[in-house]
Amino acid sequence: MTRSILKARAKAFIDDQSGNITVEFVLAMPILFWAFMACYVFFDGYRQSAANLKAAYTISDLVSRETEGINDAYVDSMSNVLQLMTRENAKVDLRLSVIRWDEEDDRYYLDWSANRGFESALTNANIAEIENRLPKMPNNERVILVETHNRFMPLFNIGLGEVNLDNFVFTRPRFVSQLVWETPDDYLEDNATDDPI
């Protein structure tokens, strides 16, 4: 008798389906929650990467249309434009450079470079480090190089760490053959001497 009762209760327990939804919810919810967070993080990362690239192209286009000299105030304003266009709290770095190709020396030369946040400035001494990324150009042709750097920090921890977003955009000057670096008049007045230049 006892054996049949135990058997009946065991069969009833196996056949009982009450509580299945709760168990399935407890098992599936962490996976679904992680999948939703991962989708958000990846979408946000691609959005920020696209915004950074668009901002770099915008700055490159703005600078390429200049016919007057570029100075520190202009570069600062471009850095502000970059920060506004990316809409990120993370620090955004900008480096603007004008590079010339010399066919006789078979190398690139730097006309000028302005750095806002990069660890090192671009110089004639280290321009060879980016030489393989620069375009082929005719002799004495110049190109405007815009480099941006930003860091994507995921909102949720899904196993993806911080990602560096680097852009490297070059454009030819549109209306002038050479985009010159200009020293502001107030700097010249503050540092004026009686000696002729």
Salt bridges, closest charged atoms under 4 A:
ASP15 OD2 - LYS11 NZ 3.04
ASP44 OD1 - ARG47 NH2 2.94
ASP61 OD2 - ARG65 NE 3.06
ASP61 OD1 - ARG174 NH2 2.74
ASP72 OD1 - ARG116 NH2 2.99
ASP76 OD1 - ARG116 NE 2.61
GLU88 OE2 - ARG47 NH2 2.85
ASP93 OD1 - LYS91 NZ 2.41
ASP102 OD2 - ARG100 NH1 3.36
ASP111 OD1 - ARG100 NE 3.79
ASP111 OD2 - ARG142 NE 2.33
GLU141 OE2 - ARG172 NE 2.48
GLU147 OE2 - ARG95 NE 2.85
GLU162 OE1 - ARG151 NH1 3.13
ASP166 OD1 - HIS149 ND1 2.46
